[in-house]
Amino acid sequence: MDLLALLLLPCMASALIFTGGRKYEASNSFIQRRQAVGLTIAEAVTLGMVIAKAYLSGH
């Protein structure tokens, strides 16, 4: 289970960043693109911190 959690974390983060990349391509204006990518990276970091915190408190 520990190994599974370690493997899933980067996958979920990359999935969020990849989704941000798709938003980046779909956006029209430069500012919207920067906001979409920045927000998604922030979401990935936040999600990683939440998962890490939950994981550490569980062990």
PDBQT receptor file of N, H, CA, C and O in Angstrom, charges set to zero:
ATOM      1  N   MET A   1       0.831  -1.203   0.000  1.00  0.00    +0.000 N 
ATOM      2  CA  MET A   1       0.000   0.000   0.000  1.00  0.00    +0.000 C 
ATOM      3  C   MET A   1       0.868   1.256   0.000  1.00  0.00    +0.000 C 
ATOM      4  O   MET A   1       0.551   2.228  -0.685  1.00  0.00    +0.000 OA
ATOM      5  N   ASP A   2       1.957   1.241   0.761  1.00  0.00    +0.000 N 
ATOM      6  H   ASP A   2       2.214   0.451   1.317  1.00  0.00    +0.000 HD
ATOM      7  CA  ASP A   2       2.851   2.403   0.806  1.00  0.00    +0.000 C 
ATOM      8  C   ASP A   2       3.429   2.687  -0.583  1.00  0.00    +0.000 C 
ATOM      9  O   ASP A   2       3.469   3.835  -1.027  1.00  0.00    +0.000 OA
ATOM     10  N   LEU A   3       3.868   1.639  -1.251  1.00  0.00    +0.000 N 
ATOM     11  H   LEU A   3       3.836   0.707  -0.890  1.00  0.00    +0.000 HD
ATOM     12  CA  LEU A   3       4.452   1.789  -2.581  1.00  0.00    +0.000 C 
ATOM     13  C   LEU A   3       3.411   2.322  -3.560  1.00  0.00    +0.000 C 
ATOM     14  O   LEU A   3       3.714   3.166  -4.404  1.00  0.00    +0.000 OA
ATOM     15  N   LEU A   4       2.186   1.824  -3.438  1.00  0.00    +0.000 N 
ATOM     16  H   LEU A   4       1.941   1.139  -2.752  1.00  0.00    +0.000 HD
ATOM     17  CA  LEU A   4       1.106   2.278  -4.318  1.00  0.00    +0.000 C 
ATOM     18  C   LEU A   4       0.861   3.768  -4.147  1.00  0.00    +0.000 C 
ATOM     19  O   LEU A   4       0.689   4.488  -5.131  1.00  0.00    +0.000 OA
ATOM     20  N   ALA A   5       0.844   4.237  -2.897  1.00  0.00    +0.000 N 
ATOM     21  H   ALA A   5       0.984   3.652  -2.098  1.00  0.00    +0.000 HD
ATOM     22  CA  ALA A   5       0.624   5.663  -2.632  1.00  0.00    +0.000 C 
ATOM     23  C   ALA A   5       1.753   6.500  -3.248  1.00  0.00    +0.000 C 
ATOM     24  O   ALA A   5       1.500   7.559  -3.821  1.00  0.00    +0.000 OA
ATOM     25  N   LEU A   6       2.981   6.028  -3.132  1.00  0.00    +0.000 N 
ATOM     26  H   LEU A   6       3.187   5.167  -2.666  1.00  0.00    +0.000 HD
ATOM     27  CA  LEU A   6       4.125   6.760  -3.691  1.00  0.00    +0.000 C 
ATOM     28  C   LEU A   6       4.064   6.803  -5.216  1.00  0.00    +0.000 C 
ATOM     29  O   LEU A   6       4.491   7.780  -5.831  1.00  0.00    +0.000 OA
ATOM     30  N   LEU A   7       3.536   5.750  -5.820  1.00  0.00    +0.000 N 
ATOM     31  H   LEU A   7       3.189   4.956  -5.321  1.00  0.00    +0.000 HD
ATOM     32  CA  LEU A   7       3.436   5.718  -7.280  1.00  0.00    +0.000 C 
ATOM     33  C   LEU A   7       2.286   6.578  -7.788  1.00  0.00    +0.000 C 
ATOM     34  O   LEU A   7       2.385   7.184  -8.855  1.00  0.00    +0.000 OA
ATOM     35  N   LEU A   8       1.195   6.633  -7.027  1.00  0.00    +0.000 N 
ATOM     36  H   LEU A   8       1.114   6.141  -6.161  1.00  0.00    +0.000 HD
ATOM     37  CA  LEU A   8       0.012   7.374  -7.479  1.00  0.00    +0.000 C 
ATOM     38  C   LEU A   8       0.207   8.878  -7.411  1.00  0.00    +0.000 C 
ATOM     39  O   LEU A   8      -0.317   9.612  -8.249  1.00  0.00    +0.000 OA
ATOM     40  N   LEU A   9       0.956   9.341  -6.421  1.00  0.00    +0.000 N 
ATOM     41  H   LEU A   9       1.381   8.744  -5.741  1.00  0.00    +0.000 HD
ATOM     42  CA  LEU A   9       1.107  10.784  -6.217  1.00  0.00    +0.000 C 
ATOM     43  C   LEU A   9       1.657  11.515  -7.451  1.00  0.00    +0.000 C 
ATOM     44  O   LEU A   9       1.032  12.478  -7.895  1.00  0.00    +0.000 OA
ATOM     45  N   PRO A  10       2.789  11.104  -8.022  1.00  0.00    +0.000 N 
ATOM     46  CA  PRO A  10       3.290  11.801  -9.213  1.00  0.00    +0.000 C 
ATOM     47  C   PRO A  10       2.339  11.671 -10.404  1.00  0.00    +0.000 C 
ATOM     48  O   PRO A  10       2.232  12.590 -11.216  1.00  0.00    +0.000 OA
ATOM     49  N   CYS A  11       1.651  10.537 -10.508  1.00  0.00    +0.000 N 
ATOM     50  H   CYS A  11       1.738   9.791  -9.848  1.00  0.00    +0.000 HD
ATOM     51  CA  CYS A  11       0.721  10.337 -11.624  1.00  0.00    +0.000 C 
ATOM     52  C   CYS A  11      -0.423  11.335 -11.547  1.00  0.00    +0.000 C 
ATOM     53  O   CYS A  11      -0.814  11.919 -12.559  1.00  0.00    +0.000 OA
ATOM     54  N   MET A  12      -0.961  11.532 -10.344  1.00  0.00    +0.000 N 
ATOM     55  H   MET A  12      -0.643  11.058  -9.523  1.00  0.00    +0.000 HD
ATOM     56  CA  MET A  12      -2.065  12.469 -10.170  1.00  0.00    +0.000 C 
ATOM     57  C   MET A  12      -1.600  13.891 -10.432  1.00  0.00    +0.000 C 
ATOM     58  O   MET A  12      -2.312  14.676 -11.058  1.00  0.00    +0.000 OA
ATOM     59  N   ALA A  13      -0.408  14.223  -9.957  1.00  0.00    +0.000 N 
ATOM     60  H   ALA A  13       0.171  13.586  -9.448  1.00  0.00    +0.000 HD
ATOM     61  CA  ALA A  13       0.137  15.567 -10.184  1.00  0.00    +0.000 C 
ATOM     62  C   ALA A  13       0.347  15.808 -11.680  1.00  0.00    +0.000 C 
ATOM     63  O   ALA A  13       0.017  16.880 -12.188  1.00  0.00    +0.000 OA
ATOM     64  N   SER A  14       0.897  14.814 -12.389  1.00  0.00    +0.000 N 
ATOM     65  H   SER A  14       1.165  13.944 -11.977  1.00  0.00    +0.000 HD
ATOM     66  CA  SER A  14       1.117  14.992 -13.828  1.00  0.00    +0.000 C 
ATOM     67  C   SER A  14      -0.202  15.079 -14.577  1.00  0.00    +0.000 C 
ATOM     68  O   SER A  14      -0.312  15.806 -15.565  1.00  0.00    +0.000 OA
ATOM     69  N   ALA A  15      -1.203  14.340 -14.111  1.00  0.00    +0.000 N 
ATOM     70  H   ALA A  15      -1.113  13.750 -13.308  1.00  0.00    +0.000 HD
ATOM     71  CA  ALA A  15      -2.515  14.405 -14.760  1.00  0.00    +0.000 C 
ATOM     72  C   ALA A  15      -3.086  15.812 -14.642  1.00  0.00    +0.000 C 
ATOM     73  O   ALA A  15      -3.654  16.337 -15.600  1.00  0.00    +0.000 OA
ATOM     74  N   LEU A  16      -2.935  16.425 -13.467  1.00  0.00    +0.000 N 
ATOM     75  H   LEU A  16      -2.474  15.999 -12.689  1.00  0.00    +0.000 HD
ATOM     76  CA  LEU A  16      -3.430  17.792 -13.278  1.00  0.00    +0.000 C 
ATOM     77  C   LEU A  16      -2.658  18.772 -14.152  1.00  0.00    +0.000 C 
ATOM     78  O   LEU A  16      -3.247  19.663 -14.763  1.00  0.00    +0.000 OA
ATOM     79  N   ILE A  17      -1.347  18.606 -14.210  1.00  0.00    +0.000 N 
ATOM     80  H   ILE A  17      -0.868  17.882 -13.714  1.00  0.00    +0.000 HD
ATOM     81  CA  ILE A  17      -0.521  19.513 -15.019  1.00  0.00    +0.000 C 
ATOM     82  C   ILE A  17      -0.850  19.318 -16.504  1.00  0.00    +0.000 C 
ATOM     83  O   ILE A  17      -0.889  20.286 -17.263  1.00  0.00    +0.000 OA
ATOM     84  N   PHE A  18      -1.084  18.070 -16.916  1.00  0.00    +0.000 N 
ATOM     85  H   PHE A  18      -1.052  17.283 -16.299  1.00  0.00    +0.000 HD
ATOM     86  CA  PHE A  18      -1.445  17.789 -18.306  1.00  0.00    +0.000 C 
ATOM     87  C   PHE A  18      -2.783  18.448 -18.646  1.00  0.00    +0.000 C 
ATOM     88  O   PHE A  18      -2.944  19.018 -19.726  1.00  0.00    +0.000 OA
ATOM     89  N   THR A  19      -3.745  18.366 -17.713  1.00  0.00    +0.000 N 
ATOM     90  H   THR A  19      -3.614  17.903 -16.836  1.00  0.00    +0.000 HD
ATOM     91  CA  THR A  19      -5.041  19.018 -17.910  1.00  0.00    +0.000 C 
ATOM     92  C   THR A  19      -4.833  20.515 -18.075  1.00  0.00    +0.000 C 
ATOM     93  O   THR A  19      -5.493  21.150 -18.897  1.00  0.00    +0.000 OA
ATOM     94  N   GLY A  20      -3.921  21.079 -17.300  1.00  0.00    +0.000 N 
ATOM     95  H   GLY A  20      -3.385  20.563 -16.632  1.00  0.00    +0.000 HD
ATOM     96  CA  GLY A  20      -3.596  22.494 -17.421  1.00  0.00    +0.000 C 
ATOM     97  C   GLY A  20      -3.021  22.809 -18.790  1.00  0.00    +0.000 C 
ATOM     98  O   GLY A  20      -3.295  23.867 -19.356  1.00  0.00    +0.000 OA
ATOM     99  N   GLY A  21      -2.223  21.892 -19.322  1.00  0.00    +0.000 N 
ATOM    100  H   GLY A  21      -2.000  21.032 -18.863  1.00  0.00    +0.000 HD
ATOM    101  CA  GLY A  21      -1.662  22.069 -20.655  1.00  0.00    +0.000 C 
ATOM    102  C   GLY A  21      -2.752  22.109 -21.713  1.00  0.00    +0.000 C 
ATOM    103  O   GLY A  21      -2.667  22.874 -22.674  1.00  0.00    +0.000 OA
ATOM    104  N   ARG A  22      -3.777  21.282 -21.534  1.00  0.00    +0.000 N 
ATOM    105  H   ARG A  22      -3.846  20.661 -20.753  1.00  0.00    +0.000 HD
ATOM    106  CA  ARG A  22      -4.899  21.289 -22.471  1.00  0.00    +0.000 C 
ATOM    107  C   ARG A  22      -5.660  22.610 -22.377  1.00  0.00    +0.000 C 
ATOM    108  O   ARG A  22      -6.066  23.173 -23.393  1.00  0.00    +0.000 OA
ATOM    109  N   LYS A  23      -5.849  23.100 -21.150  1.00  0.00    +0.000 N 
ATOM    110  H   LYS A  23      -5.519  22.643 -20.324  1.00  0.00    +0.000 HD
ATOM    111  CA  LYS A  23      -6.499  24.401 -20.952  1.00  0.00    +0.000 C 
ATOM    112  C   LYS A  23      -5.648  25.485 -21.622  1.00  0.00    +0.000 C 
ATOM    113  O   LYS A  23      -6.172  26.417 -22.232  1.00  0.00    +0.000 OA
ATOM    114  N   TYR A  24      -4.340  25.343 -21.496  1.00  0.00    +0.000 N 
ATOM    115  H   TYR A  24      -3.914  24.586 -21.001  1.00  0.00    +0.000 HD
ATOM    116  CA  TYR A  24      -3.385  26.303 -22.053  1.00  0.00    +0.000 C 
ATOM    117  C   TYR A  24      -3.566  26.396 -23.566  1.00  0.00    +0.000 C 
ATOM    118  O   TYR A  24      -3.569  27.491 -24.128  1.00  0.00    +0.000 OA
ATOM    119  N   GLU A  25      -3.716  25.254 -24.219  1.00  0.00    +0.000 N 
ATOM    120  H   GLU A  25      -3.714  24.364 -23.763  1.00  0.00    +0.000 HD
ATOM    121  CA  GLU A  25      -3.881  25.231 -25.676  1.00  0.00    +0.000 C 
ATOM    122  C   GLU A  25      -5.230  25.809 -26.088  1.00  0.00    +0.000 C 
ATOM    123  O   GLU A  25      -5.341  26.466 -27.123  1.00  0.00    +0.000 OA
ATOM    124  N   ALA A  26      -6.251  25.562 -25.278  1.00  0.00    +0.000 N 
ATOM    125  H   ALA A  26      -6.162  25.028 -24.438  1.00  0.00    +0.000 HD
ATOM    126  CA  ALA A  26      -7.608  25.969 -25.644  1.00  0.00    +0.000 C 
ATOM    127  C   ALA A  26      -7.839  27.465 -25.428  1.00  0.00    +0.000 C 
ATOM    128  O   ALA A  26      -8.705  28.059 -26.069  1.00  0.00    +0.000 OA
ATOM    129  N   SER A  27      -7.072  28.068 -24.533  1.00  0.00    +0.000 N 
ATOM    130  H   SER A  27      -6.368  27.585 -24.011  1.00  0.00    +0.000 HD
ATOM    131  CA  SER A  27      -7.276  29.486 -24.213  1.00  0.00    +0.000 C 
ATOM    132  C   SER A  27      -6.880  30.376 -25.385  1.00  0.00    +0.000 C 
ATOM    133  O   SER A  27      -5.999  30.035 -26.174  1.00  0.00    +0.000 OA
ATOM    134  N   ASN A  28      -7.545  31.520 -25.482  1.00  0.00    +0.000 N 
ATOM    135  H   ASN A  28      -8.261  31.797 -24.841  1.00  0.00    +0.000 HD
ATOM    136  CA  ASN A  28      -7.246  32.452 -26.573  1.00  0.00    +0.000 C 
ATOM    137  C   ASN A  28      -6.199  33.478 -26.174  1.00  0.00    +0.000 C 
ATOM    138  O   ASN A  28      -5.215  33.668 -26.889  1.00  0.00    +0.000 OA
ATOM    139  N   SER A  29      -6.397  34.136 -25.051  1.00  0.00    +0.000 N 
ATOM    140  H   SER A  29      -7.197  33.982 -24.470  1.00  0.00    +0.000 HD
ATOM    141  CA  SER A  29      -5.479  35.221 -24.680  1.00  0.00    +0.000 C 
ATOM    142  C   SER A  29      -4.302  34.702 -23.864  1.00  0.00    +0.000 C 
ATOM    143  O   SER A  29      -4.396  33.679 -23.186  1.00  0.00    +0.000 OA
ATOM    144  N   PHE A  30      -3.203  35.425 -23.946  1.00  0.00    +0.000 N 
ATOM    145  H   PHE A  30      -3.127  36.256 -24.497  1.00  0.00    +0.000 HD
ATOM    146  CA  PHE A  30      -1.966  35.050 -23.258  1.00  0.00    +0.000 C 
ATOM    147  C   PHE A  30      -2.160  35.019 -21.749  1.00  0.00    +0.000 C 
ATOM    148  O   PHE A  30      -1.663  34.116 -21.077  1.00  0.00    +0.000 OA
ATOM    149  N   ILE A  31      -2.882  36.004 -21.211  1.00  0.00    +0.000 N 
ATOM    150  H   ILE A  31      -3.286  36.738 -21.757  1.00  0.00    +0.000 HD
ATOM    151  CA  ILE A  31      -3.099  36.081 -19.764  1.00  0.00    +0.000 C 
ATOM    152  C   ILE A  31      -3.914  34.888 -19.291  1.00  0.00    +0.000 C 
ATOM    153  O   ILE A  31      -3.604  34.302 -18.254  1.00  0.00    +0.000 OA
ATOM    154  N   GLN A  32      -4.942  34.524 -20.029  1.00  0.00    +0.000 N 
ATOM    155  H   GLN A  32      -5.194  35.000 -20.871  1.00  0.00    +0.000 HD
ATOM    156  CA  GLN A  32      -5.764  33.367 -19.661  1.00  0.00    +0.000 C 
ATOM    157  C   GLN A  32      -4.920  32.099 -19.641  1.00  0.00    +0.000 C 
ATOM    158  O   GLN A  32      -5.083  31.255 -18.760  1.00  0.00    +0.000 OA
ATOM    159  N   ARG A  33      -4.027  31.966 -20.601  1.00  0.00    +0.000 N 
ATOM    160  H   ARG A  33      -3.894  32.652 -21.316  1.00  0.00    +0.000 HD
ATOM    161  CA  ARG A  33      -3.170  30.782 -20.655  1.00  0.00    +0.000 C 
ATOM    162  C   ARG A  33      -2.287  30.705 -19.421  1.00  0.00    +0.000 C 
ATOM    163  O   ARG A  33      -2.172  29.652 -18.793  1.00  0.00    +0.000 OA
ATOM    164  N   ARG A  34      -1.662  31.830 -19.077  1.00  0.00    +0.000 N 
ATOM    165  H   ARG A  34      -1.756  32.685 -19.587  1.00  0.00    +0.000 HD
ATOM    166  CA  ARG A  34      -0.765  31.848 -17.914  1.00  0.00    +0.000 C 
ATOM    167  C   ARG A  34      -1.538  31.530 -16.645  1.00  0.00    +0.000 C 
ATOM    168  O   ARG A  34      -1.048  30.791 -15.791  1.00  0.00    +0.000 OA
ATOM    169  N   GLN A  35      -2.737  32.077 -16.511  1.00  0.00    +0.000 N 
ATOM    170  H   GLN A  35      -3.135  32.677 -17.205  1.00  0.00    +0.000 HD
ATOM    171  CA  GLN A  35      -3.551  31.817 -15.320  1.00  0.00    +0.000 C 
ATOM    172  C   GLN A  35      -3.945  30.345 -15.252  1.00  0.00    +0.000 C 
ATOM    173  O   GLN A  35      -3.893  29.740 -14.181  1.00  0.00    +0.000 OA
ATOM    174  N   ALA A  36      -4.340  29.762 -16.388  1.00  0.00    +0.000 N 
ATOM    175  H   ALA A  36      -4.383  30.253 -17.258  1.00  0.00    +0.000 HD
ATOM    176  CA  ALA A  36      -4.771  28.366 -16.411  1.00  0.00    +0.000 C 
ATOM    177  C   ALA A  36      -3.635  27.446 -15.971  1.00  0.00    +0.000 C 
ATOM    178  O   ALA A  36      -3.844  26.545 -15.159  1.00  0.00    +0.000 OA
ATOM    179  N   VAL A  37      -2.436  27.673 -16.505  1.00  0.00    +0.000 N 
ATOM    180  H   VAL A  37      -2.267  28.405 -17.165  1.00  0.00    +0.000 HD
ATOM    181  CA  VAL A  37      -1.304  26.807 -16.168  1.00  0.00    +0.000 C 
ATOM    182  C   VAL A  37      -0.869  27.022 -14.719  1.00  0.00    +0.000 C 
ATOM    183  O   VAL A  37      -0.596  26.061 -14.000  1.00  0.00    +0.000 OA
ATOM    184  N   GLY A  38      -0.805  28.285 -14.293  1.00  0.00    +0.000 N 
ATOM    185  H   GLY A  38      -1.027  29.066 -14.878  1.00  0.00    +0.000 HD
ATOM    186  CA  GLY A  38      -0.404  28.580 -12.920  1.00  0.00    +0.000 C 
ATOM    187  C   GLY A  38      -1.357  27.979 -11.912  1.00  0.00    +0.000 C 
ATOM    188  O   GLY A  38      -0.931  27.427 -10.898  1.00  0.00    +0.000 OA
ATOM    189  N   LEU A  39      -2.651  28.085 -12.188  1.00  0.00    +0.000 N 
ATOM    190  H   LEU A  39      -2.997  28.534 -13.012  1.00  0.00    +0.000 HD
ATOM    191  CA  LEU A  39      -3.662  27.553 -11.284  1.00  0.00    +0.000 C 
ATOM    192  C   LEU A  39      -3.550  26.041 -11.189  1.00  0.00    +0.000 C 
ATOM    193  O   LEU A  39      -3.662  25.475 -10.101  1.00  0.00    +0.000 OA
ATOM    194  N   THR A  40      -3.330  25.386 -12.320  1.00  0.00    +0.000 N 
ATOM    195  H   THR A  40      -3.239  25.846 -13.203  1.00  0.00    +0.000 HD
ATOM    196  CA  THR A  40      -3.283  23.932 -12.322  1.00  0.00    +0.000 C 
ATOM    197  C   THR A  40      -2.063  23.416 -11.579  1.00  0.00    +0.000 C 
ATOM    198  O   THR A  40      -2.146  22.408 -10.878  1.00  0.00    +0.000 OA
ATOM    199  N   ILE A  41      -0.934  24.093 -11.723  1.00  0.00    +0.000 N 
ATOM    200  H   ILE A  41      -0.867  24.912 -12.293  1.00  0.00    +0.000 HD
ATOM    201  CA  ILE A  41       0.267  23.688 -10.990  1.00  0.00    +0.000 C 
ATOM    202  C   ILE A  41       0.027  23.870  -9.493  1.00  0.00    +0.000 C 
ATOM    203  O   ILE A  41       0.425  23.028  -8.687  1.00  0.00    +0.000 OA
ATOM    204  N   ALA A  42      -0.626  24.975  -9.126  1.00  0.00    +0.000 N 
ATOM    205  H   ALA A  42      -0.949  25.659  -9.780  1.00  0.00    +0.000 HD
ATOM    206  CA  ALA A  42      -0.958  25.203  -7.720  1.00  0.00    +0.000 C 
ATOM    207  C   ALA A  42      -1.883  24.108  -7.212  1.00  0.00    +0.000 C 
ATOM    208  O   ALA A  42      -1.725  23.641  -6.084  1.00  0.00    +0.000 OA
ATOM    209  N   GLU A  43      -2.845  23.691  -8.027  1.00  0.00    +0.000 N 
ATOM    210  H   GLU A  43      -2.974  24.071  -8.944  1.00  0.00    +0.000 HD
ATOM    211  CA  GLU A  43      -3.756  22.611  -7.643  1.00  0.00    +0.000 C 
ATOM    212  C   GLU A  43      -2.984  21.318  -7.428  1.00  0.00    +0.000 C 
ATOM    213  O   GLU A  43      -3.245  20.593  -6.468  1.00  0.00    +0.000 OA
ATOM    214  N   ALA A  44      -2.041  21.024  -8.304  1.00  0.00    +0.000 N 
ATOM    215  H   ALA A  44      -1.828  21.613  -9.084  1.00  0.00    +0.000 HD
ATOM    216  CA  ALA A  44      -1.255  19.799  -8.189  1.00  0.00    +0.000 C 
ATOM    217  C   ALA A  44      -0.435  19.800  -6.907  1.00  0.00    +0.000 C 
ATOM    218  O   ALA A  44      -0.360  18.788  -6.210  1.00  0.00    +0.000 OA
ATOM    219  N   VAL A  45       0.184  20.943  -6.596  1.00  0.00    +0.000 N 
ATOM    220  H   VAL A  45       0.123  21.766  -7.162  1.00  0.00    +0.000 HD
ATOM    221  CA  VAL A  45       0.989  21.058  -5.378  1.00  0.00    +0.000 C 
ATOM    222  C   VAL A  45       0.103  20.907  -4.149  1.00  0.00    +0.000 C 
ATOM    223  O   VAL A  45       0.457  20.203  -3.203  1.00  0.00    +0.000 OA
ATOM    224  N   THR A  46      -1.058  21.575  -4.164  1.00  0.00    +0.000 N 
ATOM    225  H   THR A  46      -1.346  22.147  -4.932  1.00  0.00    +0.000 HD
ATOM    226  CA  THR A  46      -1.985  21.493  -3.031  1.00  0.00    +0.000 C 
ATOM    227  C   THR A  46      -2.456  20.065  -2.840  1.00  0.00    +0.000 C 
ATOM    228  O   THR A  46      -2.486  19.563  -1.716  1.00  0.00    +0.000 OA
ATOM    229  N   LEU A  47      -2.824  19.408  -3.929  1.00  0.00    +0.000 N 
ATOM    230  H   LEU A  47      -2.800  19.815  -4.842  1.00  0.00    +0.000 HD
ATOM    231  CA  LEU A  47      -3.280  18.024  -3.850  1.00  0.00    +0.000 C 
ATOM    232  C   LEU A  47      -2.178  17.132  -3.289  1.00  0.00    +0.000 C 
ATOM    233  O   LEU A  47      -2.441  16.267  -2.454  1.00  0.00    +0.000 OA
ATOM    234  N   GLY A  48      -0.959  17.339  -3.743  1.00  0.00    +0.000 N 
ATOM    235  H   GLY A  48      -0.746  18.042  -4.422  1.00  0.00    +0.000 HD
ATOM    236  CA  GLY A  48       0.164  16.561  -3.235  1.00  0.00    +0.000 C 
ATOM    237  C   GLY A  48       0.371  16.758  -1.749  1.00  0.00    +0.000 C 
ATOM    238  O   GLY A  48       0.651  15.804  -1.024  1.00  0.00    +0.000 OA
ATOM    239  N   MET A  49       0.233  18.006  -1.286  1.00  0.00    +0.000 N 
ATOM    240  H   MET A  49       0.005  18.781  -1.875  1.00  0.00    +0.000 HD
ATOM    241  CA  MET A  49       0.400  18.297   0.138  1.00  0.00    +0.000 C 
ATOM    242  C   MET A  49      -0.706  17.649   0.953  1.00  0.00    +0.000 C 
ATOM    243  O   MET A  49      -0.445  17.099   2.023  1.00  0.00    +0.000 OA
ATOM    244  N   VAL A  50      -1.938  17.705   0.460  1.00  0.00    +0.000 N 
ATOM    245  H   VAL A  50      -2.150  18.152  -0.409  1.00  0.00    +0.000 HD
ATOM    246  CA  VAL A  50      -3.071  17.095   1.165  1.00  0.00    +0.000 C 
ATOM    247  C   VAL A  50      -2.886  15.589   1.264  1.00  0.00    +0.000 C 
ATOM    248  O   VAL A  50      -3.101  15.002   2.325  1.00  0.00    +0.000 OA
ATOM    249  N   ILE A  51      -2.488  14.962   0.162  1.00  0.00    +0.000 N 
ATOM    250  H   ILE A  51      -2.313  15.439  -0.700  1.00  0.00    +0.000 HD
ATOM    251  CA  ILE A  51      -2.281  13.511   0.156  1.00  0.00    +0.000 C 
ATOM    252  C   ILE A  51      -1.132  13.138   1.088  1.00  0.00    +0.000 C 
ATOM    253  O   ILE A  51      -1.230  12.170   1.843  1.00  0.00    +0.000 OA
ATOM    254  N   ALA A  52      -0.040  13.907   1.034  1.00  0.00    +0.000 N 
ATOM    255  H   ALA A  52       0.039  14.692   0.420  1.00  0.00    +0.000 HD
ATOM    256  CA  ALA A  52       1.108  13.621   1.894  1.00  0.00    +0.000 C 
ATOM    257  C   ALA A  52       0.731  13.758   3.363  1.00  0.00    +0.000 C 
ATOM    258  O   ALA A  52       1.130  12.937   4.189  1.00  0.00    +0.000 OA
ATOM    259  N   LYS A  53      -0.039  14.796   3.688  1.00  0.00    +0.000 N 
ATOM    260  H   LYS A  53      -0.364  15.462   3.017  1.00  0.00    +0.000 HD
ATOM    261  CA  LYS A  53      -0.455  15.019   5.070  1.00  0.00    +0.000 C 
ATOM    262  C   LYS A  53      -1.336  13.872   5.553  1.00  0.00    +0.000 C 
ATOM    263  O   LYS A  53      -1.154  13.365   6.660  1.00  0.00    +0.000 OA
ATOM    264  N   ALA A  54      -2.291  13.467   4.720  1.00  0.00    +0.000 N 
ATOM    265  H   ALA A  54      -2.439  13.878   3.821  1.00  0.00    +0.000 HD
ATOM    266  CA  ALA A  54      -3.188  12.363   5.072  1.00  0.00    +0.000 C 
ATOM    267  C   ALA A  54      -2.394  11.066   5.209  1.00  0.00    +0.000 C 
ATOM    268  O   ALA A  54      -2.645  10.262   6.107  1.00  0.00    +0.000 OA
ATOM    269  N   TYR A  55      -1.440  10.878   4.313  1.00  0.00    +0.000 N 
ATOM    270  H   TYR A  55      -1.236  11.532   3.584  1.00  0.00    +0.000 HD
ATOM    271  CA  TYR A  55      -0.611   9.670   4.320  1.00  0.00    +0.000 C 
ATOM    272  C   TYR A  55       0.234   9.606   5.590  1.00  0.00    +0.000 C 
ATOM    273  O   TYR A  55       0.328   8.557   6.228  1.00  0.00    +0.000 OA
ATOM    274  N   LEU A  56       0.854  10.743   5.958  1.00  0.00    +0.000 N 
ATOM    275  H   LEU A  56       0.778  11.595   5.441  1.00  0.00    +0.000 HD
ATOM    276  CA  LEU A  56       1.718  10.769   7.137  1.00  0.00    +0.000 C 
ATOM    277  C   LEU A  56       0.917  10.632   8.428  1.00  0.00    +0.000 C 
ATOM    278  O   LEU A  56       1.375   9.983   9.369  1.00  0.00    +0.000 OA
ATOM    279  N   SER A  57      -0.269  11.231   8.488  1.00  0.00    +0.000 N 
ATOM    280  H   SER A  57      -0.641  11.758   7.724  1.00  0.00    +0.000 HD
ATOM    281  CA  SER A  57      -1.076  11.133   9.704  1.00  0.00    +0.000 C 
ATOM    282  C   SER A  57      -1.621   9.717   9.877  1.00  0.00    +0.000 C 
ATOM    283  O   SER A  57      -1.915   9.294  10.994  1.00  0.00    +0.000 OA
ATOM    284  N   GLY A  58      -1.753   8.990   8.774  1.00  0.00    +0.000 N 
ATOM    285  H   GLY A  58      -1.513   9.334   7.866  1.00  0.00    +0.000 HD
ATOM    286  CA  GLY A  58      -2.256   7.621   8.838  1.00  0.00    +0.000 C 
ATOM    287  C   GLY A  58      -1.210   6.623   9.293  1.00  0.00    +0.000 C 
ATOM    288  O   GLY A  58      -1.550   5.489   9.632  1.00  0.00    +0.000 OA
ATOM    289  N   HIS A  59       0.061   7.020   9.307  1.00  0.00    +0.000 N 
ATOM    290  H   HIS A  59       0.337   7.940   9.031  1.00  0.00    +0.000 HD
ATOM    291  CA  HIS A  59       1.133   6.074   9.672  1.00  0.00    +0.000 C 
ATOM    292  C   HIS A  59       1.883   6.524  10.900  1.00  0.00    +0.000 C 
ATOM    293  O   HIS A  59       2.811   5.845  11.339  1.00  0.00    +0.000 OA
TER     294      HIS A  59
